[in-house]
Amino acid sequence: MAEFSHKRLQDFVDDGEKMPPPVFVGRVDILQHVLTKIRRTGEKMEGLAGNTTIIQGAPGAGKSSILSELERRAPSDINARVVKVSNTDLEKNLPNVARAIAFAGACEREQWFDLWTRIGASWIQRLPQMPNLQIPSYADLTELQRTRPRSVWKAPVIVAVDEVQRFARNKCAPYAQFMQQIHDASTTLPVTLVLAGLGDTQSVIRDLGLTHGLRPFSVGGFDAKERDELTDKWCAHFGIVIRAQRSRIDNLMSRTDGWPRHLHWAQQAMAESLLTEGVDGDADRIPDWEAVQSRADGLREGYYQTQYSEAMRYSPKLTGRILYDVGFAERKGTPLDSAVLRKKLTSYCKKDKGGDFEIPPGHTPAEFVTHLVHCGALQETVDGMGLTCPIPSFQSYILRRGGIDPDTLPNPSPTNTLVGQTENKREKKDGDN
C-alpha cells in the first residue's frame, strides 16, 4: 500500500463535495454506452442520428462526476475528446463552444495529452488566450463544418452539457438548435451529445426538440458491492491503513443509502479523524468512532437543511403529504404520475381550512412539483410514467418536518423496481450499440 498522504487527504477535506471524486466506481453501463456511441460516430461518415445520451438524477447523485470521468477515459480508451460545458456556456458563449469543439477535433493526440497535462479541465476557458493555436470562433456547427469538414478531424468529440434543467424550454433558441444539429447528425461532423441534469431533464429535452426515442439513464445510489469497492479504492488512494476497523468503516458507509454525496460526507468525517495528530492515517488509532458517525450525520443533516427550500418551509405539511403520497405509491409498485400528483395537490389546497396545506406563493401545482424535483425530493422514473423519492433519508427528513412518521409508510412491494432501487440500469433499446 502507498504511504499515507496527509496533504492529499487534507486537500480532499478542503476542496469539498463539488470537486470530482478522487476515485471513481460504478456507472459502467453509462460510460460504456457513451464511449460506444462516440466510437460509432467516428466510424460512420454519414453521421449517427439520435446521437444523444441523457443522464438525470437528484442533486448529489454524481452526474458531474460521470462527465469528469468521461473526460479522463475517452482520450485514452478510444481517442475521443470531451468538451464539457454548462447551460450558460451554450446560452451566452455558443461561438466559443464551437471553437472548443473545433480545437478538440483538430488536435493531434500528443498535443491533446500535453495540453491536458499542463492545464487540465480548464483548457476551454484558456483557449481564447492561446493565439498561437489559431482556432477562430464559429457562429454554429454549420459554419464549423464549412470551414473544418469532417475530413480534417483527428478525433471525434463528445459535447457534455451539465445542468440541462436550467435551459429555458425554447426549441427555437440558438442553443436548442445547436443541440438539435448534433442530435440529428445534420452536419455529419463526428460529434455526440451527453446531457446531464436533475430528475426532470428528459421532459426538458423534449421541449428543446430532441425527441428521437431517447430514454434517460437515471443515476441513483451505489449498491453494497460498489460501496465496498469505493472504500477499498478510497483508502488505497490516500494510503489509509484499515487494519481491524473495516466493519466500523462499512457501518459508517452503509448509513448513507449509498448516495454519492452522503458517502462524501462520511468520507470527510472519517478523513478529519484520520488527519488528527497521532492518528496519521491509521484507522486503528481513531479514538471515537461514535464522534465520526455523529460528524457524518451532522454534515448530511446540514445538507438537507440547505435543500429544504423556502417554499417547502412555507408549507411543510403539504410538502410532507406530497412526499408521503409518492412514497406510498412507490412502495406499492404503482408510482403516481405528475398529473395525478398535481390533482392531489390541488385537492389538498381546496380542502384546507387552517392554512396547513396552502401552496407556496408564486407557485402553481405544476411549478411546485417541478420545484420538488429540482430540490431532489422527487424524480421521474426511468420510463417517465411516474415519480419516485430518490433519496430515502431525505424523504424521511421531509416527512418528519411535515409531522409525518416515516415508519408509517408501507414496506416496499417485492416486485417494485423503481428508479431509486434500480440505480442507473436501463433497458437496451433498438438502435443502441
C-alpha positions in Angstrom: 0.0 0.0 0.0 1.1 3.5 -0.7 2.4 5.7 2.1 -0.2 7.8 3.9 -0.6 11.2 2.1 -1.6 13.7 4.7 -1.6 16.6 2.2 -3.8 14.9 -0.4 -6.3 13.9 2.3 -6.3 17.4 3.7 -6.9 18.7 0.2 -9.9 16.3 -0.1 -11.4 17.8 3.0 -10.7 21.4 2.0 -11.9 21.1 -1.6 -15.4 20.0 -0.7 -18.0 17.8 -2.4 -18.3 19.7 -5.7 -14.9 18.5 -6.9 -14.6 15.3 -8.9 -14.2 12.3 -6.5 -10.6 11.1 -6.1 -11.6 7.6 -7.1 -14.5 6.6 -9.4 -16.6 3.4 -9.1 -19.7 2.1 -10.8 -21.7 3.7 -13.7 -20.1 1.2 -16.1 -23.2 0.9 -18.3 -23.3 4.7 -18.8 -19.6 5.0 -19.6 -19.7 2.1 -22.0 -22.8 3.4 -23.7 -21.3 6.9 -24.3 -17.9 5.6 -25.4 -19.6 3.2 -27.9 -21.7 6.0 -29.3 -18.8 8.2 -29.9 -16.7 5.4 -31.4 -19.6 4.6 -33.8 -19.9 8.3 -34.6 -16.3 8.4 -35.6 -16.7 5.4 -37.9 -19.9 6.5 -39.7 -19.1 9.0 -42.4 -22.7 10.0 -42.8 -23.2 10.7 -39.1 -25.2 9.0 -36.4 -28.7 10.3 -35.8 -30.3 10.2 -32.4 -26.8 10.7 -31.1 -27.7 11.8 -27.6 -27.3 10.3 -24.1 -29.4 11.7 -21.2 -28.1 11.3 -17.6 -30.6 12.5 -14.9 -30.7 12.3 -11.2 -31.3 14.2 -8.0 -28.7 16.6 -6.6 -25.6 14.8 -5.3 -26.2 11.6 -7.5 -22.8 12.0 -9.2 -23.8 13.3 -12.6 -21.0 15.8 -12.9 -18.6 13.1 -11.7 -19.6 10.9 -14.6 -18.9 13.7 -17.1 -15.5 14.2 -15.4 -14.7 10.5 -15.7 -15.7 10.6 -19.4 -13.1 13.5 -19.8 -10.5 11.2 -18.4 -11.3 8.0 -20.2 -12.3 9.0 -23.7 -8.9 10.2 -24.9 -7.0 7.1 -23.7 -9.7 4.5 -24.4 -10.9 5.4 -27.9 -9.0 8.6 -28.9 -12.1 10.8 -28.4 -12.2 14.2 -26.8 -14.7 15.7 -24.3 -15.9 19.3 -24.4 -17.6 19.8 -21.1 -19.8 22.9 -20.8 -22.7 24.3 -18.8 -26.1 25.6 -19.9 -24.7 29.2 -19.5 -21.8 28.4 -22.0 -24.3 27.4 -24.7 -26.7 30.3 -23.9 -24.1 33.1 -23.7 -20.9 31.8 -25.5 -22.0 29.5 -28.3 -19.3 30.7 -30.7 -16.6 29.8 -28.1 -18.2 26.4 -27.5 -17.9 25.8 -31.3 -14.3 26.9 -31.2 -13.6 24.4 -28.4 -15.2 21.6 -30.4 -13.1 22.6 -33.5 -9.9 22.6 -31.4 -10.7 19.2 -29.7 -11.5 17.6 -33.1 -8.4 19.0 -34.9 -5.9 18.4 -32.1 -3.2 15.7 -32.5 -3.2 13.0 -29.9 0.2 14.1 -28.4 -0.8 17.7 -28.4 -4.1 16.9 -26.6 -2.4 14.9 -23.8 0.3 17.6 -23.4 -2.4 20.3 -23.1 -4.4 18.2 -20.6 -1.3 17.6 -18.5 -0.4 21.2 -18.3 -3.9 22.8 -18.0 -6.4 20.1 -17.2 -10.2 20.7 -17.4 -9.8 24.5 -17.6 -8.5 24.3 -21.1 -11.8 25.5 -22.6 -11.6 28.7 -20.6 -8.0 29.3 -21.5 -8.5 28.6 -25.2 -9.3 32.3 -26.2 -5.9 33.3 -24.6 -3.9 30.9 -26.8 -3.5 32.9 -30.1 -0.7 30.5 -31.2 -3.3 27.8 -31.8 -5.1 30.0 -34.4 -8.6 28.5 -33.8 -11.3 31.0 -34.6 -14.8 31.1 -33.1 -17.8 29.9 -35.2 -21.3 31.0 -35.2 -22.7 27.5 -35.2 -21.9 24.0 -36.4 -22.9 24.7 -40.0 -20.1 27.3 -40.2 -17.8 24.9 -38.4 -18.5 22.2 -40.9 -18.0 24.5 -43.9 -14.6 25.7 -42.5 -13.4 22.4 -41.0 -15.0 19.5 -42.7 -15.0 16.0 -41.3 -12.0 15.0 -43.4 -9.6 17.2 -41.4 -10.7 15.9 -37.9 -8.3 13.9 -35.9 -10.8 12.6 -33.3 -14.5 12.5 -32.6 -15.8 14.8 -29.9 -18.3 14.4 -27.0 -20.1 17.6 -26.1 -21.1 17.1 -22.5 -23.6 19.7 -21.1 -24.3 19.9 -17.4 -27.3 21.5 -15.6 -29.6 20.9 -18.6 -32.7 21.5 -16.4 -31.8 25.2 -16.3 -32.4 25.8 -20.0 -35.5 27.8 -21.0 -37.7 25.5 -22.9 -37.5 27.2 -26.3 -36.8 24.8 -29.2 -36.1 27.8 -31.5 -33.3 29.2 -29.3 -29.8 29.0 -30.8 -28.6 26.7 -28.0 -31.5 24.3 -28.7 -30.9 24.3 -32.5 -27.2 23.7 -31.8 -28.1 20.5 -29.8 -30.7 19.5 -32.4 -27.9 19.6 -35.1 -25.8 17.2 -33.1 -28.7 15.0 -32.2 -29.9 14.8 -35.8 -26.4 14.5 -37.3 -27.4 17.1 -39.8 -23.8 18.3 -40.3 -22.3 14.8 -40.4 -19.5 16.0 -38.1 -18.2 13.4 -35.7 -19.8 14.9 -32.6 -22.1 13.2 -30.0 -24.1 14.8 -27.2 -24.3 13.9 -23.5 -26.9 15.9 -21.5 -26.9 15.8 -17.6 -29.4 17.3 -15.3 -31.9 16.9 -12.5 -34.8 14.5 -12.3 -37.0 16.2 -15.0 -34.2 16.5 -17.6 -36.0 14.2 -20.1 -39.0 16.5 -20.2 -36.8 19.5 -20.7 -35.1 17.7 -23.6 -38.4 17.0 -25.3 -39.3 20.7 -25.1 -36.0 21.6 -26.7 -36.8 19.5 -29.7 -34.7 16.4 -29.1 -37.3 13.6 -29.3 -35.8 10.8 -31.2 -36.7 7.9 -28.9 -34.5 9.0 -26.1 -34.6 7.2 -22.7 -32.5 8.5 -19.9 -30.0 6.9 -17.6 -31.3 7.6 -14.1 -28.4 7.8 -11.6 -29.1 6.6 -8.1 -27.2 5.3 -5.1 -24.4 2.7 -5.1 -25.2 -0.8 -4.1 -23.3 -2.6 -1.3 -20.7 -4.1 -3.7 -20.0 -0.7 -5.2 -19.7 0.9 -1.7 -17.1 -1.8 -0.7 -15.2 -1.1 -3.9 -15.3 2.6 -3.2 -14.0 2.1 0.4 -11.1 -0.1 -0.9 -10.0 2.3 -3.6 -10.5 5.5 -1.5 -8.4 4.1 1.4 -5.7 2.9 -1.0 -5.6 6.2 -2.8 -4.7 8.1 0.3 -2.6 5.3 1.9 -5.1 4.8 4.8 -4.4 1.8 6.9 -7.7 0.0 7.7 -6.4 -2.8 10.0 -9.2 -4.1 12.3 -11.7 -1.2 11.5 -13.3 -2.5 8.3 -16.6 -3.3 10.0 -16.8 0.2 11.5 -16.0 1.8 8.2 -18.6 -0.3 6.4 -21.2 0.6 9.0 -20.4 4.3 8.5 -20.8 4.0 4.8 -24.0 1.9 5.0 -25.8 4.7 6.8 -25.6 6.8 3.6 -28.1 5.0 1.5 -25.2 4.6 -1.0 -25.9 8.2 -2.1 -22.7 9.6 -3.6 -22.9 13.0 -1.8 -23.7 11.3 1.5 -20.8 9.0 1.0 -18.6 12.1 0.6 -19.8 13.4 4.0 -19.0 10.0 5.6 -15.5 10.1 4.0 -15.0 13.6 5.1 -15.9 12.8 8.7 -13.5 9.9 8.7 -10.8 11.9 7.0 -11.0 14.6 9.6 -10.3 12.0 12.3 -7.5 10.3 10.3 -5.8 13.7 9.9 -5.7 14.4 13.7 -2.3 14.3 15.4 -1.3 10.9 16.5 -3.7 9.1 14.1 -1.8 9.8 10.9 -4.0 7.7 8.6 -4.2 4.6 10.8 -7.9 3.7 11.4 -7.0 1.6 14.4 -5.9 4.9 16.1 -9.2 6.7 15.7 -10.3 7.2 19.3 -14.1 7.8 18.9 -16.0 6.2 16.1 -19.3 7.5 17.5 -17.9 11.0 17.0 -17.1 10.2 13.4 -20.6 8.9 12.8 -22.1 12.0 14.6 -20.0 14.3 12.4 -21.2 12.4 9.2 -24.8 12.7 10.3 -24.4 16.4 11.1 -22.9 17.1 7.6 -25.7 15.2 6.0 -28.3 17.0 8.1 -26.8 20.3 7.2 -27.1 19.5 3.5 -30.8 18.6 4.0 -31.4 22.0 5.6 -29.9 23.7 2.5 -32.0 21.5 0.2 -35.2 22.2 2.2 -36.2 25.3 0.4 -38.2 28.4 1.5 -41.2 27.1 -0.5 -41.0 23.8 1.4 -40.7 25.7 4.7 -43.7 27.8 3.8 -45.9 24.6 3.5 -44.1 21.8 5.4 -47.3 19.8 5.9 -48.3 20.0 2.3 -44.7 19.1 1.3 -44.7 16.2 3.7 -48.1 14.9 2.4 -46.9 15.0 -1.2 -43.8 13.0 -0.3 -45.9 10.6 1.7 -48.3 10.0 -1.3 -45.5 9.5 -3.7 -43.6 7.2 -1.3 -46.8 5.2 -0.6 -47.5 4.6 -4.3 -43.8 3.9 -4.9 -43.7 1.2 -2.2 -46.8 -0.4 -3.6 -45.2 -0.6 -7.0 -47.7 1.8 -8.6 -46.0 5.2 -8.9 -48.0 8.4 -9.2 -47.6 10.3 -12.3 -47.2 14.1 -12.2 -50.7 14.7 -13.5 -52.3 12.7 -10.6 -50.0 14.3 -8.1 -51.0 17.8 -9.3 -54.7 16.9 -8.8 -54.0 15.6 -5.3 -52.1 18.8 -4.5 -55.0 21.0 -5.8 -57.5 18.9 -3.8 -55.5 19.3 -0.6 -55.3 23.1 -1.0 -59.0 23.4 -1.7 -60.0 21.3 1.4 -57.5 23.2 3.6 -59.3 25.2 6.4 -56.4 26.0 8.7 -53.7 27.1 6.2 -51.6 24.0 6.7 -51.9 22.9 3.1 -51.5 26.3 1.3 -49.5 26.2 -1.8 -46.4 28.4 -1.6 -46.8 31.9 -3.1 -45.7 32.2 -6.7 -46.2 28.5 -7.4 -48.8 26.7 -9.5 -49.3 23.0 -8.6 -47.1 22.1 -11.6 -44.4 24.5 -10.6 -44.3 23.2 -7.1 -43.9 19.6 -8.3 -41.1 20.8 -10.6 -39.6 22.7 -7.6 -39.6 19.5 -5.5 -37.8 17.7 -8.4 -35.1 20.3 -8.5 -34.6 20.1 -4.8 -34.0 16.4 -5.0 -37.2 15.4 -3.2 -38.8 13.8 -6.3 -37.6 12.4 -9.5 -39.2 11.0 -12.7 -39.0 7.2 -13.1 -36.9 5.8 -15.9 -39.9 5.2 -18.1 -41.2 8.7 -17.4 -44.5 7.3 -16.2 -44.3 8.3 -12.6 -42.5 9.9 -9.7 -40.2 8.5 -7.1 -38.4 9.6 -3.9 -34.8 9.1 -5.0 -33.1 9.7 -1.6 -34.8 7.7 1.2 -33.1 9.6 4.1 -34.1 13.0 2.6 -37.6 11.7 2.2 -37.7 10.8 5.9 -36.3 14.2 6.8 -39.1 15.9 4.8 -41.8 13.7 6.3 -40.7 14.5 9.8 -40.6 18.2 9.0 -44.2 17.8 7.9 -45.2 16.0 11.1 -45.4 12.5 9.5 -43.7 9.4 10.9 -41.7 7.8 8.1 -42.3 4.4 9.6 -46.0 4.7 8.7 -45.0 4.1 5.0 -45.7 0.5 3.9 -42.9 -1.9 3.2 -41.8 -1.9 -0.4 -43.5 -4.2 -2.8 -41.3 -7.2 -3.7 -42.0 -6.5 -7.4 -41.2 -2.8 -7.1 -38.2 -1.9 -9.4 -38.5 1.9 -9.4 -35.6 4.2 -10.1 -34.5 4.6 -6.5 -33.8 0.9 -6.3 -32.6 0.2 -9.9 -30.0 3.0 -9.8 -28.6 3.6 -13.3 -29.9 0.4 -15.0 -31.6 0.9 -18.4 -33.2 -1.4 -20.9 -31.4 -1.6 -24.2 -33.4 -0.1 -27.0 -33.3 -0.8 -30.7 -30.5 1.1 -32.3 -28.3 1.2 -29.2 -24.8 -0.1 -29.8 
